[in-house]
């Protein structure tokens, strides 16, 4: 199975996160127009312990080595893709939702 999630963000870059379950790991491939993300890493594996979060995870190590801006949605998108791919979020629910949004309600 494969899970793909696309991002169009305020920074103007486009990114696609692709997660594929391979045995005990989930392989993550990121296609992006962002140079910072390319340095951060576009191919890596996430084990089950990495999906639970915390300071000793693949994402935490990546953020320490090549920090992204605090507003970057890619780390959260990676987690959502991996959770979907591992059955920790319902794919049917995600299909029904279609998208998640950040809505800038009032900007004066």
N, C-alpha and C positions, 0 to 999 in steps of 0.2 A: 504494500500500500504506500501511498505517498500523500503528503499534505503540502499544499502551496498557499502562501499568504502574501499578498502584495501590499506595499505601502506607498502612498503619495503623501509626502510630509511637507511641513511649512518651510523647510530648508530648500525645497525645490528638487531634491533628489528622489529618484524612484528606486525601490528595493523590492526584491522578491526573496522570501525565505522558503526553502524547500527542505522538508524533513522526511526522512525515510527510515523506517524501523529495520535494523539489520542485526538480527540475533538479540543480544542483550543491550546493544547500543542503538542510538538514534543518530544517523548521519545527517548533518546540517550542511546545506550548500546555500550560500547567499549570492545573489546576482544583484549588483548595485552600480549606480553612477557615482557613489560617494568614495572618494579616495581614502578618507579616514576609516571607513568600514573595510576597505581592501586591506589596509594595514592591520586592522583589528583581527581580521581572519574571515575567509569566505568558505573554508572547508574544515570541519571538525566534527568529532563524535561526542555525544552526550550519553553518559551512563545514567542509570536510574538514580544514583545519589545526586547527580547534577540537576535532575529535574525537581528535587526537593528544595533547592536554593541553599544559600549559606555562603560562608567565607571561603570554603575550600572547593568550590565548584569551577568548572571550566569557564563559565561566564565571569565569575569573580576574578579568575586569573587573567582573562582577556582584558577586563576593565583595568586591572592593575598595570598590565603591560602596555596597553594602548587605549587610554581613556577616551570615551565618547562624551559628548555634551550631556548634561543631566536630562535634557529634554528629548534625547534620541529614543525613538520608540522601538528600535531594532532588538535590543535585548529582551524586551517584553514580548515582541513578536516571535522571537526564537523560542521562548518558553511556551507560548500559546501553540505554536506549530508542533513542538515536541509533545506537549500534553495531549493535543488532538491525535497525534500519530500513535500515542501509547494508550489511548482509550481513557485518559484521565479527564477529558472534556468530550462531550458527545459531539460527534461529527454531524449528526442530525440537527442538534441544537444550533451548531455553527452555520449549517446550511440555511436554516430558518432565519437566523439573524442576518445573514448576508454580509454584514459589515459592523464594525465597532467604530465609534466616532468620538472625536474630541470636538466639542462645539464651543466656539468663542461667542458666548451670549452677549456680552456687553464689553465694548472696548471704546473708552472715551479718551 
